[in-house]
Amino acid sequence: MPAPQNPFKHALENGKTVFGCWLGLADPYSAELMGTAGFDWLVIDGEHSPNDLRSILAQLQVLEASSSHPVVRVPIGETYLIKQILDAGAQTILVPMVDSADQARQLVRDVTYPPHGNRGVGYALSRAAQFSKIADYGLTADEQICLLVQVESRKGLDNLDDILAVDGLDGVFIGPADLAADMGHMGNAAHPDVMAAIMGAIAKIDASGKAAGILSTQDDMTHAAIKAGARFVAVGADILILSHAAQSLATKWNDTLK
């Protein structure tokens, strides 16, 4: 019995554009709710949300019943973290702040079993292998793991060609907020210089044959990114959806008393 097919990776390999949303509330109940919304993929965020291994595991469990594919963003590209997240059942990993090909090559090794990588061979005990039910997991898992890295600095853009040349890397996500800050435009990802850098990078990623990704809550940027070649596109975040809706509702009724 082989490892289950990764539908997100399969869609990207077939040139499809898939839409997603960020999960930052760090709660399985809200993750389950978001899984009913109809997104192709959902990012369980371990970088900027109060998630740990157990809360990520709980969200992976509830999303298993969903048609939305879970992507786990680790807080940092550390081997031990990636090992734990993969054994917990994640098939798609997003790693922030990747600035060099050396970093990307190490990440490929982290998600790959020996002899080509250094992922620990403990799958018989793992949720990923259904607790040893998937007997061929060790022989088939590598093909179903999807590795995405975030390039979100000037250094990363300078090294983008070398990063794209790394075998085993499935996609590159451009982080608009961090890139804008690094370019001297904190909070202004729509600045013309930042937009030019983002769209140029997306076009280069797409031309390389790897999948390009972005998170954008501004329709103009989202449409421009898709036109430039972005294929895994996040269009919102659960925290922002709840916060903005709550603020709007409170303002609406508070204004009736003025």
Buried (B, 14 or more C-beta within 10 A) or exposed (E): EEBBEBBBBEBBEEEEBBBBBBBBBBBBEBBBBBBEEEBBBBBBBBBBBEBEEEBBBBBBBBBEEBEBBBBBBBBEBEBEBBBBBBBBBBBBBBBBBBBBBEBBBBBBBBBBBEEEBBBBEEBEEBBBBBEEEBBEBBEBBBEBBBBBBBBBBEEBBEBBEEBBEBEBBBBBBBBBBBBBBBBEBEEBBBBEEBBEBBBBBBBBBBEBEBBBBBBBBEEEBBEBBBEBBBBBBBBBBBBEBEEEEEEEEEEEEEEEEE
